[in-house]
Amino acid sequence: MPDPLDELYQTIILEHSRNPRHYGRIEGAESRCIEGYNPLCGDQVGACAIVKDGAFSELHCFGQGCAISKASASLMAEILQGQSVSRFYELLELLQSALKGDTAAISKLEGLGDLSAISGVRHFPARVKCATLGWQALKEALEKPSV
């Protein structure tokens, strides 16, 4: 008998993949955009952010990739709207720990709604890079020097 939680997670991933939230590049001088690339599968998923007073005033994802990479970037953009940059780093660390199988991190992630769907990727190690591609692109965008 299929696990209802696994089915729910699959539904969330498919929904965010088919209809990504906050999708598209943000144009303008304030915008920081980086596209991540996974040479193993060809995914090209990125993030654009506008940060004001240490928080995301706007955050979008963009690109083409597998269901996992697109869904994870969409979930990231959705959960971080209006949140602080420090919250992004907390969630990135939590996600990375959960994807390595850290049970405490998995439990914390489960308390964050739909984002917990990504934790199931830990069962497929070859797909972990897919799940973190948009997150790593956003990290790089935040850390690149402003021009």
C-alpha positions, 0 to 999 in steps of 0.5 A: 500500500502506498504511503499517503505522505509520499503521495502528498509530497509527489503531488506538491512537487508536481504542482510546483513544477508545473506551476512554479510560484514567483517565476521569472527574472526580475529586471532592474539594477537592484536585482541580483540574478544567478542561474545554476547549472547541473551538468549531470542532468542539464538543469538550468535553474536560477534565482533573482532577488531584491533585498531591502533592509536585510529582507527579500522584497522580491524573490523569483526563480527561473529556468528549465529543469526536472520536476525536483529542481523547479519545484524546490526553487518555487518552494524556496521563492514562495516561503522566503517572500518578505523573509530576512536573508538570514532566514534564507541561510537558516533554511538552506542549512536545514534543507542540506542537513535534511537531505543528508538524512539528519532526522532532527532537520527532517522533523524541523522541515516537516513543520514548514509546510510544503517545503517538507516535500523536498526532504524525500529527495534524500532517498535519491542521492543523485537528485540532491543537487537538483533539489538544491540548485535554485538554493545554491544559485540564490546563495551565489547571487546574494554573495556576489559583489554588487556592481 
